[in-house]
Amino acid sequence: MRLDWLCRVLVLAVAFCAAPAWAAFDLPELMGLLSRQKSGEARFTEQRFVHGLEGPLDASGTLSFEAPDKLVRRTLSPRIETMAVDGNTLTLSRGNRNRTLALDSMPELLGLVEAMRGTLTGDGTTLQRYFKSTVTGVANQWTLDLVPNDSRLAAQVRSMRITGRGGEVLGLEMEFVGGDRSVMNISPNSPPSAVPAGAPRRATP
């Protein structure tokens, strides 16, 4: 009886050791979740901690994106201004003044834009072109750490940390060379409620 029990224990131990390890949540899996979101809108609040200033600089506004390469940040406070990216074109608007630039003429800014745009659209290839990427956590609570590969971007930005849940980006923290830091909290707008199957629909007037 005792020998039989021992044999069963040994069989279970061998089976456990032979089983593949539990796969960790990684960059391809995260990009797969994010790529399902083809467009989105959100509100943001941001605090910029600047070396030499006692308190943070606050800003708030809205974010929107549309795959594969459109991204708009509209700041509503402390003053209204808009940064719109469409492909390789960046347009900055403040009041009645507009300025249009080519992103590839400014590698540092291009890297920052691609970090956010690549994450929102699930473009892992672009992210890895500009950053060393490390993913931790699980699908429902993940963290993506980005360290610049490009020396020109690395001269200004030390690191970026993006956090989220499933296919939603909820936070962005940036550490700049010299000690400045930016912390952004993102609140995605809820999608419209789906009409349950079989439920009566309101007639169109």
N, C-alpha and C positions, 0 to 999 in steps of 0.2 A: 504493500500500500504506500509506504513511504517512498519507495523507488519510483512508483508510478507518478506520485506528486512531484518528485524532483524532475522527472522527465518532462512533465508539462511546463514547469517553470523554465527549464532550459529551452524548450521549443518557443515559448513566448519571448524569451530574451533574444534568441536568434532572430525571430521575426521582427522584433522591435529594432534591432541593430541593422537589419537588412532593409528596413523601410526607408524611403527617401526622406530627407529632412524637410520640415515644413518650409515652404517657399516664402521668402521674405517679400514684403511689399516693396516694389522697385520702381525705377523711372519709367520703363515701358508700360507697366500696369497703371501708374498714375497718369501718364500721357493718354492712355486709352480712355480713362474716365473723363479727363478734361476735354478730349476731342469730340465727345458726344454733344457738348454745348456749342452750337453753331453761332449763337449770339447771346447777348445778355446785357442787363443794365443793373447798376448798383449805386448806392450812396457811399460816400467815404468821409471819414474824418482823419486828419493828419496832424501830427505834432513833429515839428522840426527842432531838434536840440542843437543849438549853435554854440560852439566854443566861445566863451567870453560873455554870453548873455545869461542872465539869471533864470529866466523862464523860457518855455518853448514858444515857438511861433506856430499858431494854430491856423488850420485851413479846413474847409469842408466843401463838398460839391457832389458831382455825379461822375460815374464812369460808364462807358458803354463800349462794346466791341462787336464786331461781325467778322466771322471767319471768311477768308484766311488772314487778312492783313489790315483790317480797319480798327482803329482804337481812338476813342475820344475821352479826354479828361476835361471836364468843365468845372472850374472852381467858382463857387458862389460867394464864399467868404474867405478872407476879409475883403476881396474885390473880385469882380467878375472877370474871368479870363478863360480862354479855351485853348487846349492843345489837341489838334486833330491829326492823326496819322492815317494815311491811305497809301499803302504800298511803300514807296521810297520817298513820299512827299510828306513833309511836316508843315502844318500851318499853325501859327501862333496868332491869337486874336485878343486884343484888349481895347475896349472902347471902340473907336472907329478905326483903329490901326490893325492892319493885318501884315504878317510877314510869312513868306513861304520859303522853305529851305529843302535841300536834298539831304536825306538822312545819311547817305554814304559819304557825304562831304564832312561829316562829324562823327568819326568812329566811336567816340565816347558816348554820345547821345544815342547812336544807333544800338549800342550794346544794351543800354538801359531800356530802350523801347522794346527790343527783341526779348528781353527777360520777361517783361509783362505780357507782351503779345504772344510770345511762344508758349508761356504757361497757360494763358487763357484759352488758346486754341489747341493745346496739346501737341505742339510741334517740338518734339524732343530732339530732332536733328538740328534745328536752329539753336536750341538751348545749348547743346553740347559743342556747337561751333564757337560759342562765345564764353562758355562757363564750364567749370568743373562742377558737376551736379551730384548731390548726395540726398537721397530720400530716406526718411525715417518715419516710423509710425505705422498706421494701418489705414485702410481706405476711408474710414469714417473720421479720422483725425490724423492728418499727415503734415509733414514739414519737408520743404524743399530748400536746401541750402545751396547757394550759388556763389562760386568764387571765380572772378574774371580770369580768362585765359589771355585776353588781349592786353598787352603791356600799357597801351594808352588808356584803356578803361581802368586797369588796375592802379594806375597812378592817381586816380580820383576816388574810386570805389573799392573798399576793402572786401565787403561781402554783402550778400542779400539773403534774406530769409523770407520765404513765402509759405504761408500756412493755409490749410483749407479742410474741407469736408466733402468727400465724394468728388463731384465735378465742380464744386464751388470754391473759389478763392476768397478767403476771409481776412487775410492780413498780409502786409508787406513791410518788412523792416530792412532798412539800409544803413550800413555803417560806412562813413566816408573817411578817406585818408585825412588825417589832421584832427579827428575826434568828433566831428559832427555826426548826427544820427537822425534818421527819419523813421517814424512809426505811423503806419497807416492801417486803420481798421475799415473793413469793407463789409457792407450789408447788402447782399443781393436782393433785388426786388423779387417778390414772390411771383411765380408764374400764375396766370389766370386759372381759376379752379375748373377742372374738367367736369363736363356734364355727365352724371352717372348714366350708364346704359339703360335705356328704357324710360328715362325720366322725361316728362313732357317739356318741350322747348317753348319759350315765349314766342308768340307770333310776332312777325315784323309788322310794325304799323304801316 
